[in-house]
């Protein structure tokens, strides 16, 4: 079968005069053959089907995040709950680099937060983004809480992809020093207090 680009390559080399009477011709001929073979290889590569994404057996990429130094710990006592998360109490462990861990009767995950104000102010608010976990269907969730240390009360507005319009929640809270440098072994079963173990 004739290579369809022979004419193109021959025209490209038609006017080239060899540098040497004998070796020069061989060099030009080899150069023509090599470039033609390279072009064929490129066409074959372009025609190869791509592997489907579903057959990719490589592991998913991951990142590691370090926890900062422990700062405060909060216990939340909900008076109005989200019906899909009917857990009346929760504990939050804060770290100074914006990381937190939360545990409750039905949740345990990590996330990041940003404080508006200061946690020692009489009133302050916090934005939370939970890291993807099974608690939220492998996705993230956003929570916005306002705290009043004078009254010991908080309000909460939550949202996530599967339920963007969660009704407002509220409750009481307590705040103390966080003494847990490594929260990884912390669970509700091991660290909930008697006042939190409500039905």
C-alpha positions as a LaTeX table, in Angstrom:
\begin{tabular}{lrrr}
\hline
Residue & $x$ (\AA) & $y$ (\AA) & $z$ (\AA) \\
\hline
Unk1 & 0.00 & 0.00 & 0.00 \\
Unk2 & 1.43 & 3.41 & $-0.89$ \\
Unk3 & 1.94 & 5.79 & 2.00 \\
Unk4 & $-0.35$ & 8.80 & 1.33 \\
Unk5 & 2.26 & 11.28 & 2.40 \\
Unk6 & 5.06 & 9.96 & 0.10 \\
Unk7 & 4.43 & 12.66 & $-2.45$ \\
Unk8 & 4.52 & 15.35 & 0.22 \\
Unk9 & 7.84 & 14.17 & 1.60 \\
Unk10 & 9.35 & 13.62 & $-1.83$ \\
Unk11 & 8.43 & 17.15 & $-2.84$ \\
Unk12 & 9.99 & 18.45 & 0.35 \\
Unk13 & 13.28 & 16.73 & $-0.46$ \\
Unk14 & 13.23 & 17.10 & $-4.25$ \\
Unk15 & 15.38 & 20.19 & $-4.36$ \\
Unk16 & 17.85 & 19.24 & $-1.67$ \\
Unk17 & 21.35 & 18.67 & $-2.97$ \\
Unk18 & 23.50 & 16.17 & $-1.04$ \\
Unk19 & 26.60 & 17.41 & 0.67 \\
Unk20 & 28.47 & 14.28 & $-0.38$ \\
Unk21 & 28.20 & 12.41 & $-3.64$ \\
Unk22 & 27.64 & 9.02 & $-2.01$ \\
Unk23 & 27.24 & 9.36 & 1.74 \\
Unk24 & 25.16 & 12.45 & 1.33 \\
Unk25 & 22.48 & 10.61 & $-0.64$ \\
Unk26 & 22.31 & 7.90 & 1.92 \\
Unk27 & 22.01 & 10.46 & 4.64 \\
Unk28 & 19.14 & 12.27 & 2.89 \\
Unk29 & 17.39 & 9.01 & 2.11 \\
Unk30 & 17.64 & 7.83 & 5.72 \\
Unk31 & 16.42 & 11.17 & 6.97 \\
Unk32 & 13.39 & 10.96 & 4.69 \\
Unk33 & 12.65 & 7.39 & 5.84 \\
Unk34 & 13.08 & 8.29 & 9.51 \\
Unk35 & 10.76 & 11.27 & 9.34 \\
Unk36 & 8.17 & 9.21 & 7.46 \\
Unk37 & 8.36 & 6.47 & 10.09 \\
Unk38 & 8.04 & 9.04 & 12.87 \\
Unk39 & 4.92 & 10.42 & 11.20 \\
Unk40 & 3.41 & 6.94 & 10.88 \\
Unk41 & 4.11 & 6.28 & 14.56 \\
Unk42 & 2.41 & 9.53 & 15.51 \\
Unk43 & $-0.69$ & 8.62 & 13.49 \\
Unk44 & $-0.85$ & 5.20 & 15.13 \\
Unk45 & $-0.56$ & 6.77 & 18.57 \\
Unk46 & $-3.29$ & 9.28 & 17.81 \\
Unk47 & $-5.57$ & 6.49 & 16.64 \\
Unk48 & $-5.17$ & 4.44 & 19.82 \\
Unk49 & $-8.33$ & 4.53 & 22.00 \\
Unk50 & $-8.03$ & 6.15 & 25.38 \\
Unk51 & $-8.55$ & 3.98 & 28.43 \\
Unk52 & $-12.01$ & 4.61 & 29.93 \\
Unk53 & $-12.06$ & 6.34 & 33.28 \\
Unk54 & $-14.01$ & 3.50 & 34.83 \\
Unk55 & $-11.12$ & 1.10 & 34.19 \\
Unk56 & $-8.59$ & 3.26 & 35.98 \\
Unk57 & $-7.36$ & 1.23 & 38.92 \\
Unk58 & $-4.96$ & 3.82 & 40.27 \\
Unk59 & $-5.56$ & 5.08 & 43.79 \\
Unk60 & $-7.26$ & 8.42 & 44.27 \\
Unk61 & $-5.00$ & 11.32 & 45.13 \\
Unk62 & $-5.03$ & 12.43 & 48.73 \\
Unk63 & $-3.54$ & 15.16 & 50.90 \\
Unk64 & $-2.60$ & 15.28 & 54.56 \\
Unk65 & $-3.48$ & 18.12 & 56.91 \\
Unk66 & $-1.84$ & 18.69 & 60.26 \\
Unk67 & $-3.73$ & 19.77 & 63.35 \\
Unk68 & $-2.65$ & 22.90 & 65.16 \\
Unk69 & $-2.44$ & 23.43 & 68.89 \\
Unk70 & $-5.65$ & 22.85 & 70.87 \\
Unk71 & $-7.57$ & 26.01 & 71.80 \\
Unk72 & $-11.15$ & 25.60 & 73.04 \\
Unk73 & $-13.73$ & 22.87 & 73.42 \\
Unk74 & $-17.47$ & 23.40 & 73.13 \\
Unk75 & $-20.43$ & 21.28 & 74.12 \\
Unk76 & $-23.60$ & 21.96 & 72.14 \\
Unk77 & $-27.05$ & 21.12 & 73.51 \\
Unk78 & $-29.62$ & 21.42 & 70.74 \\
Unk79 & $-33.17$ & 22.55 & 71.52 \\
Unk80 & $-34.11$ & 22.61 & 67.83 \\
Unk81 & $-32.52$ & 19.91 & 65.67 \\
Unk82 & $-32.24$ & 19.02 & 61.98 \\
Unk83 & $-34.63$ & 16.12 & 61.40 \\
Unk84 & $-32.05$ & 14.20 & 59.36 \\
Unk85 & $-29.49$ & 14.61 & 62.16 \\
Unk86 & $-31.52$ & 14.04 & 65.36 \\
Unk87 & $-28.55$ & 14.13 & 67.70 \\
Unk88 & $-29.29$ & 16.41 & 70.67 \\
Unk89 & $-25.71$ & 16.98 & 71.82 \\
Unk90 & $-22.28$ & 17.40 & 70.23 \\
Unk91 & $-18.74$ & 18.30 & 71.22 \\
Unk92 & $-16.37$ & 20.42 & 69.16 \\
Unk93 & $-12.58$ & 20.38 & 69.54 \\
Unk94 & $-10.88$ & 23.49 & 68.06 \\
Unk95 & $-7.26$ & 23.89 & 66.90 \\
Unk96 & $-5.41$ & 27.11 & 66.24 \\
Unk97 & $-4.76$ & 26.48 & 62.53 \\
Unk98 & $-8.48$ & 26.44 & 61.74 \\
Unk99 & $-9.07$ & 22.70 & 62.08 \\
Unk100 & $-11.77$ & 21.12 & 64.23 \\
Unk101 & $-13.21$ & 17.74 & 65.12 \\
Unk102 & $-16.84$ & 17.15 & 66.03 \\
Unk103 & $-18.36$ & 14.13 & 67.73 \\
Unk104 & $-21.97$ & 13.36 & 68.54 \\
Unk105 & $-24.19$ & 10.36 & 68.99 \\
Unk106 & $-24.30$ & 9.90 & 65.23 \\
Unk107 & $-21.40$ & 11.91 & 63.81 \\
Unk108 & $-17.62$ & 12.01 & 63.88 \\
Unk109 & $-15.64$ & 14.02 & 61.37 \\
Unk110 & $-13.12$ & 16.81 & 60.83 \\
Unk111 & $-13.41$ & 20.19 & 59.18 \\
Unk112 & $-12.08$ & 23.74 & 58.92 \\
Unk113 & $-13.45$ & 26.91 & 60.46 \\
Unk114 & $-13.09$ & 30.69 & 60.40 \\
Unk115 & $-14.03$ & 32.83 & 63.41 \\
Unk116 & $-15.57$ & 36.26 & 62.99 \\
Unk117 & $-14.50$ & 38.06 & 66.13 \\
Unk118 & $-12.71$ & 36.11 & 68.84 \\
Unk119 & $-13.76$ & 33.04 & 70.81 \\
Unk120 & $-13.23$ & 35.01 & 74.03 \\
Unk121 & $-15.59$ & 37.80 & 72.97 \\
Unk122 & $-19.03$ & 38.01 & 74.51 \\
Unk123 & $-20.50$ & 37.42 & 71.05 \\
Unk124 & $-18.81$ & 35.87 & 68.03 \\
Unk125 & $-19.68$ & 33.72 & 65.02 \\
Unk126 & $-18.01$ & 30.83 & 63.24 \\
Unk127 & $-18.18$ & 29.49 & 59.69 \\
Unk128 & $-17.53$ & 25.75 & 59.40 \\
Unk129 & $-16.86$ & 23.60 & 56.34 \\
Unk130 & $-16.82$ & 19.90 & 57.13 \\
Unk131 & $-14.35$ & 17.79 & 55.21 \\
Unk132 & $-15.94$ & 15.07 & 53.04 \\
Unk133 & $-17.09$ & 12.18 & 55.22 \\
Unk134 & $-19.76$ & 9.52 & 55.44 \\
Unk135 & $-21.65$ & 11.83 & 57.84 \\
Unk136 & $-22.60$ & 13.99 & 54.84 \\
Unk137 & $-22.69$ & 11.44 & 52.04 \\
Unk138 & $-19.02$ & 11.84 & 51.19 \\
Unk139 & $-19.50$ & 15.56 & 50.56 \\
Unk140 & $-18.91$ & 18.82 & 52.42 \\
Unk141 & $-21.40$ & 20.74 & 54.54 \\
Unk142 & $-21.49$ & 24.36 & 55.65 \\
Unk143 & $-22.55$ & 25.51 & 59.11 \\
Unk144 & $-22.78$ & 29.06 & 60.43 \\
Unk145 & $-23.14$ & 29.43 & 64.20 \\
Unk146 & $-23.54$ & 32.54 & 66.33 \\
Unk147 & $-22.52$ & 32.26 & 69.97 \\
Unk148 & $-23.47$ & 34.45 & 72.93 \\
Unk149 & $-21.27$ & 33.63 & 75.89 \\
Unk150 & $-23.27$ & 35.86 & 78.22 \\
Unk151 & $-26.51$ & 33.93 & 77.68 \\
Unk152 & $-24.86$ & 30.60 & 76.82 \\
Unk153 & $-26.98$ & 30.25 & 73.69 \\
Unk154 & $-26.23$ & 29.70 & 70.01 \\
Unk155 & $-28.07$ & 29.77 & 66.69 \\
Unk156 & $-27.17$ & 27.67 & 63.68 \\
Unk157 & $-27.79$ & 27.77 & 59.95 \\
Unk158 & $-26.65$ & 24.71 & 57.99 \\
Unk159 & $-26.56$ & 23.86 & 54.29 \\
Unk160 & $-25.25$ & 21.13 & 52.03 \\
Unk161 & $-25.71$ & 20.03 & 48.45 \\
Unk162 & $-28.54$ & 17.58 & 49.08 \\
Unk163 & $-30.48$ & 19.96 & 51.35 \\
Unk164 & $-29.54$ & 23.61 & 50.78 \\
Unk165 & $-32.42$ & 25.06 & 52.81 \\
Unk166 & $-32.15$ & 23.48 & 56.24 \\
Unk167 & $-34.35$ & 25.17 & 58.82 \\
Unk168 & $-32.55$ & 27.26 & 61.47 \\
Unk169 & $-31.49$ & 25.47 & 64.65 \\
Unk170 & $-30.58$ & 26.69 & 68.12 \\
Unk171 & $-29.60$ & 25.57 & 71.59 \\
Unk172 & $-27.31$ & 26.07 & 74.58 \\
Unk173 & $-23.56$ & 25.64 & 74.79 \\
Unk174 & $-20.65$ & 25.56 & 77.21 \\
Unk175 & $-17.07$ & 26.53 & 76.43 \\
Unk176 & $-13.81$ & 25.49 & 78.07 \\
Unk177 & $-10.15$ & 24.87 & 77.33 \\
Unk178 & $-9.32$ & 22.13 & 74.85 \\
Unk179 & $-6.76$ & 19.76 & 76.36 \\
Unk180 & $-6.88$ & 17.17 & 73.57 \\
Unk181 & $-3.76$ & 17.49 & 71.41 \\
Unk182 & $-4.55$ & 14.40 & 69.35 \\
Unk183 & $-8.28$ & 13.92 & 68.73 \\
Unk184 & $-7.96$ & 10.90 & 66.47 \\
Unk185 & $-8.92$ & 8.35 & 69.16 \\
Unk186 & $-11.76$ & 10.56 & 70.41 \\
Unk187 & $-15.23$ & 9.04 & 69.98 \\
Unk188 & $-18.66$ & 9.76 & 71.41 \\
Unk189 & $-18.58$ & 6.50 & 73.33 \\
Unk190 & $-15.31$ & 7.36 & 75.07 \\
Unk191 & $-15.66$ & 11.13 & 75.57 \\
Unk192 & $-19.30$ & 12.06 & 75.99 \\
Unk193 & $-20.21$ & 13.24 & 79.49 \\
Unk194 & $-23.25$ & 12.10 & 81.52 \\
Unk195 & $-25.05$ & 15.38 & 80.81 \\
Unk196 & $-24.70$ & 14.67 & 77.07 \\
Unk197 & $-25.99$ & 11.11 & 77.18 \\
Unk198 & $-29.62$ & 11.94 & 76.60 \\
Unk199 & $-32.14$ & 9.91 & 74.61 \\
\hline
\end{tabular}
